Amino acid sequence: MHTQYELPLFPLNLTLLPGGVIALKIFEVRYLDLMKRCLKEDLPFGVVALTGGLDINQPGNREAQFHSHGTLAKIIEFEAIQPALYFIRCVGTQRFKLDNPELRAMGLWYATIQEVEPDPLQTIPAELQRVANQLQHQIKIAEKNGIRPDQLPFAEPYFLNDCGWVANRWCDLLNLSSHEKNVLMMQDNPRLRLDLIAEILVEFGIISDTRIQLRSATRVNESWNT
């Protein structure tokens, strides 16, 4: 049975995927209080990508609108730079579907959320091994350039033999819209998600492997518009 409960939301202009890491500077009172509570009680909050409006309480601003799916975020690093300025790093843990979002006191969004089952482990098939190899190559380049693991947009350990993990990490790295990333994130079959990533990598010229069979542009576009 899927777990369902109420959760505070943090709308952002980005998509967080399971295993991905984001760094945030927190300065609004509503989110300062939320981060303190999450840290004290070891609670997650929900990161959802904005689709319209602004999550800023000012006259004339359209009310925030966001995707119907998001990801639970767990704080893994916290620093109070000043009394009213926090630096946090958080990691995405589990996907969820949200229902009935509601703006409450202090300007915080809440919603009833239903957790989505984690990706099942699926070994990278031979025809997509090039996708995992290229990701490993990018990680090695980052290491050679002095980029520490805690500076990458995803957390260790690295599961380079798993379809879902490799697909999600390419989502972290590629310059895709939040809508495209959300479509990929909510693809239930991690192998199909990796297929879509492979197509994007070929299109971007990042890999060129004749074993990767591209689908028609129409079918790919249909995926983005679901």
C-alpha positions as CSV (number, residue, x, y, z in Angstrom):
1,M,0.0,0.0,0.0
2,H,1.3,3.5,-0.8
3,T,1.9,5.7,2.2
4,Q,-0.3,8.8,2.3
5,Y,0.1,11.8,4.6
6,E,0.3,15.6,4.8
7,L,3.6,17.3,3.9
8,P,4.9,20.9,3.8
9,L,6.0,21.9,0.3
10,F,9.0,23.9,-1.0
11,P,8.2,25.1,-4.6
12,L,11.3,25.8,-6.6
13,N,12.3,26.5,-10.2
14,L,13.9,23.1,-10.5
15,T,13.2,19.3,-10.3
16,L,14.8,17.2,-7.6
17,L,15.1,13.5,-8.3
18,P,15.7,10.6,-5.9
19,G,19.5,10.5,-5.2
20,G,19.9,14.1,-6.4
21,V,21.3,16.8,-4.2
22,I,20.5,20.5,-4.1
23,A,22.0,23.4,-2.1
24,L,19.7,26.2,-0.9
25,K,20.2,29.5,0.9
26,I,17.2,30.0,3.2
27,F,16.3,33.5,4.3
28,E,12.5,33.8,4.3
29,V,11.0,33.5,7.8
30,R,8.5,30.8,6.7
31,Y,11.2,28.6,5.3
32,L,13.7,29.3,8.1
33,D,11.1,28.0,10.6
34,L,10.3,25.0,8.4
35,M,14.0,24.1,8.1
36,K,14.5,24.3,11.8
37,R,11.5,22.0,12.4
38,C,12.6,19.5,9.8
39,L,16.1,19.5,11.3
40,K,15.0,19.2,14.9
41,E,12.4,16.4,14.2
42,D,14.4,14.7,11.4
43,L,11.5,15.3,9.0
44,P,11.4,15.6,5.2
45,F,9.8,18.3,3.2
46,G,8.5,18.1,-0.4
47,V,10.3,19.8,-3.3
48,V,8.0,20.5,-6.2
49,A,8.8,22.3,-9.5
50,L,6.9,25.5,-10.2
51,T,4.9,25.6,-13.4
52,G,3.6,29.2,-13.0
53,G,3.2,32.1,-10.7
54,L,5.7,33.0,-8.0
55,D,6.2,31.5,-4.5
56,I,6.6,35.0,-3.1
57,N,4.0,36.7,-1.0
58,Q,3.8,40.1,-2.6
59,P,0.8,42.1,-4.0
60,G,0.2,41.5,-7.7
61,N,2.0,38.2,-7.8
62,R,0.2,35.2,-9.3
63,E,-0.3,32.4,-6.9
64,A,2.3,29.6,-7.3
65,Q,1.4,26.7,-9.5
66,F,3.4,23.5,-9.5
67,H,3.7,20.0,-10.9
68,S,1.5,17.2,-9.5
69,H,4.6,15.2,-8.5
70,G,7.6,16.0,-6.4
71,T,10.3,14.4,-4.3
72,L,10.9,14.1,-0.6
73,A,14.0,16.0,0.5
74,K,16.1,15.2,3.6
75,I,18.6,17.7,5.0
76,I,22.1,16.3,5.0
77,E,24.0,19.5,5.7
78,F,23.0,22.6,7.7
79,E,24.8,25.8,8.5
80,A,23.4,29.0,10.1
81,I,25.4,31.6,8.3
82,Q,23.5,34.3,10.1
83,P,20.4,34.2,12.4
84,A,18.2,34.8,9.4
85,L,20.3,33.1,6.7
86,Y,20.8,29.3,6.5
87,F,22.7,27.2,4.1
88,I,21.4,23.7,3.6
89,R,22.1,20.7,1.3
90,C,19.4,18.1,0.9
91,V,19.1,14.9,-0.9
92,G,16.0,13.6,-2.8
93,T,14.7,10.3,-1.3
94,Q,11.3,9.3,-2.7
95,R,8.9,10.5,-5.3
96,F,5.4,11.4,-4.4
97,K,2.1,12.5,-6.0
98,L,0.4,15.5,-4.3
99,D,-3.3,16.3,-3.9
100,N,-5.2,19.3,-2.7
101,P,-2.3,21.8,-2.2
102,E,-3.3,24.5,0.3
103,L,-1.6,27.8,1.2
104,R,-1.7,28.2,4.9
105,A,-0.5,30.6,7.6
106,M,3.0,32.1,7.2
107,G,2.7,31.5,3.5
108,L,3.6,27.8,3.6
109,W,2.1,25.3,1.1
110,Y,0.9,21.9,2.4
111,A,-0.6,19.0,0.5
112,T,-1.7,15.5,1.0
113,I,0.9,13.3,-0.7
114,Q,1.0,9.7,-1.7
115,E,4.5,8.2,-2.0
116,V,5.4,6.5,-5.2
117,E,7.1,3.1,-5.1
118,P,11.0,3.4,-5.4
119,D,12.4,2.2,-8.7
120,P,13.1,-1.6,-8.8
121,L,16.7,-2.5,-9.4
122,Q,17.3,-3.1,-13.1
123,T,20.7,-4.0,-14.4
124,I,21.9,-1.9,-17.3
125,P,21.4,-3.9,-20.6
126,A,24.3,-4.3,-23.0
127,E,22.8,-2.0,-25.6
128,L,22.6,0.9,-23.0
129,Q,26.0,0.3,-21.3
130,R,27.4,3.2,-23.2
131,V,25.1,5.5,-21.3
132,A,26.4,4.4,-18.0
133,N,30.0,4.4,-19.2
134,Q,29.7,8.0,-20.3
135,L,28.2,9.0,-16.9
136,Q,31.2,7.3,-15.2
137,H,33.5,9.3,-17.5
138,Q,31.8,12.5,-16.5
139,I,32.3,11.7,-12.8
140,K,36.0,11.0,-13.4
141,I,36.5,14.3,-15.3
142,A,34.9,16.1,-12.3
143,E,37.3,14.4,-10.0
144,K,40.3,15.3,-12.1
145,N,39.1,18.9,-12.1
146,G,39.2,19.0,-8.3
147,I,35.4,18.7,-7.9
148,R,34.7,16.9,-4.7
149,P,31.9,14.3,-4.4
150,D,29.9,16.6,-2.1
151,Q,30.0,19.3,-4.9
152,L,28.3,17.1,-7.4
153,P,24.5,17.3,-8.0
154,F,24.0,13.8,-6.7
155,A,25.0,11.8,-3.7
156,E,27.3,8.8,-3.2
157,P,27.2,5.8,-3.4
158,Y,27.2,5.5,-7.2
159,F,25.0,2.7,-8.7
160,L,26.4,2.7,-12.2
161,N,24.9,-0.7,-13.0
162,D,21.3,0.4,-12.2
163,C,19.0,1.8,-14.9
164,G,17.0,4.1,-12.7
165,W,20.0,5.6,-10.9
166,V,21.9,6.3,-14.1
167,A,18.8,7.8,-15.8
168,N,18.2,10.1,-12.8
169,R,21.8,11.2,-12.7
170,W,21.7,12.2,-16.3
171,C,18.5,14.2,-15.5
172,D,20.6,16.0,-12.9
173,L,23.3,16.9,-15.4
174,L,21.4,17.6,-18.6
175,N,20.1,21.1,-19.5
176,L,16.4,20.0,-19.6
177,S,13.3,21.9,-18.6
178,S,11.7,21.1,-15.2
179,H,8.7,19.7,-17.2
180,E,10.9,17.4,-19.1
181,K,12.6,16.3,-16.0
182,N,9.3,15.7,-14.2
183,V,8.1,13.5,-17.1
184,L,11.3,11.5,-16.9
185,M,11.1,11.2,-13.2
186,M,7.6,9.9,-13.2
187,Q,8.3,7.2,-15.9
188,D,7.5,4.1,-13.8
189,N,9.8,1.8,-15.8
190,P,13.4,2.8,-15.1
191,R,14.5,0.9,-18.3
192,L,12.2,3.1,-20.4
193,R,13.4,6.2,-18.6
194,L,17.0,5.2,-19.5
195,D,15.9,4.6,-23.1
196,L,14.6,8.2,-23.3
197,I,17.8,9.5,-21.7
198,A,19.8,7.6,-24.3
199,E,17.8,9.3,-27.1
200,I,18.5,12.7,-25.6
201,L,22.2,12.0,-25.3
202,V,22.4,10.9,-28.9
203,E,20.4,14.0,-29.9
204,F,22.8,16.3,-27.9
205,G,25.8,14.5,-29.5
206,I,27.0,13.3,-26.1
207,I,27.0,9.6,-27.2
208,S,26.8,8.0,-30.7
209,D,26.1,4.3,-30.5
210,T,24.5,2.5,-33.4
211,R,23.1,-0.1,-31.0
212,I,20.8,2.5,-29.5
213,Q,17.6,2.5,-31.6
214,L,16.0,5.9,-31.7
215,R,12.2,6.1,-31.7
216,S,10.4,8.5,-34.0
217,A,10.4,12.2,-33.0
218,T,6.6,12.0,-32.7
219,R,6.7,9.3,-30.1
220,V,9.4,11.1,-28.1
221,N,7.3,14.3,-28.2
222,E,4.3,12.4,-27.0
223,S,6.3,11.4,-24.0
224,W,7.1,15.1,-23.1
225,N,3.4,16.0,-23.4
226,T,2.0,13.4,-21.1
